[in-house]
């Protein structure tokens, strides 16, 4: 009986000690960018760019040139992204951002598709 009690206590404490793994379940995970449509109407394929979300952290990765980390806040239908460590705002352009601080309107029509839209560009993703 004592072993069962200790086992249950240990099991319960392990399950609660980790805290939340997903705060934004429908946004968290990895997304492959499919297309960027800039505000001037120019459209380009961007299948080598990935966004990763977990808790309040974001990783933006270009398979050809590197990656950046930052923080994000998801409030209502808006996503506020702050990328740290980028040498200039120009390096963010291929990632669909015109600065290291960016506000996106979020649209998740289903669990496999994500659309982020700002005054700079419209980014279309698929769940990866």
N, C-alpha and C positions, 0 to 999 in steps of 0.2 A: 504494500500500500504506500509506504514511504517513497519507494522508487517511482511509482506512478505520479505521485504528487510532485516530486522533484522534476521529473521529465516534463510534466505539463507546465510547471512554472518556467522551466527553461525554454520550452517551445513558445509559450506566450511572450516571454521577454525578448526572444530573438525576432519574433514577427513584428513587434512594436518598436524595437530599438532602431530599425533602419529608417523610419520616417517615410514620407511620401516619395515614391519613385517617379510618379507622373502627376504633375499639377494640372496640366492642360492635355488631357488624354488624347483629344482629337488633333492636337497640333504636335505633340511630342513625337520624336522619332526622326528618321532621315527622309529627306525629300530630294528628288532629282529634278533640277530645273529643266524644263522642256523648251521654253521659249521666252524671250524678252521682247516686249513691244514698247519702244521708247515713246515719249510724249510727242515727238515729231513725226510719228507714224512708221518709223523704221522698225523692222522686225528681224530678229535673228535667232537661230537655234542655239541653245546653250546647254547641251546635254552632258557637258563635262563639269558642271557646277552643281554642288550639293549643299543644302542647308540642313543642319542638324539641331534639333531643339530638345532640351531636357531641363526640367525645373525652370530656372531663370537664365540658363546659359545657352548660347548659340555658337555654332561652329559653321563657318562658311568656307567651303573648300572648292578650289579649282584644280582639277587633276593635272593641268598643264603649268600652273604657276604658284601654287601654295595655298595656305589657309589662314584664316583669322578667327579669333575668338572674341566674344563679347557677351553682353547681357541683354535681356529683353524683358519687356513688360507687356502683358496681353490684357488690355482693358476694353471691355465691351466688344466692339468689332474692330478695334485698332491694335496694331502691334508696333511698339516703340523699340527700336533696335539701337544699341550703342556698341560699336565695334572698337575694341582697344588694340593698340599695337600697330595699326595701319600707319605707314609713313606719311601718307597724304590722302586727301579725299579723292584724288584722281584714280588711285589704285582700286577704289570701290566701284568704279563705273562698269567693269565687266561683270560684276556681281549683281547689277541692277540697282545699285544705290549711288546717289550723287554726293554723299557725305558719309562720315562715320556715325552720324546721328540721323536716323531715318524713321519716319512714321509711315506705316502701311495700313491700308484698309484690308481686312482679312475676309476672304470668302472661301468657305470649305463646303462645296456643293455635295460632296460625299466623302467617305473616309479615305479615298484613294486619290483625290485631287485637291490641290491647294492653289489659290490665286491671291497674290499679294499685289496691291495697287497703291502707287504713290503718285505725286505730281511729276515724278521723273520717269517712271516706267511701270508697266504691268508685267508681273512675273508669274509664269504658269509652271506648276510642279506636279509630279506624280509621286505617290508614296513609294519609297525605295525599300 
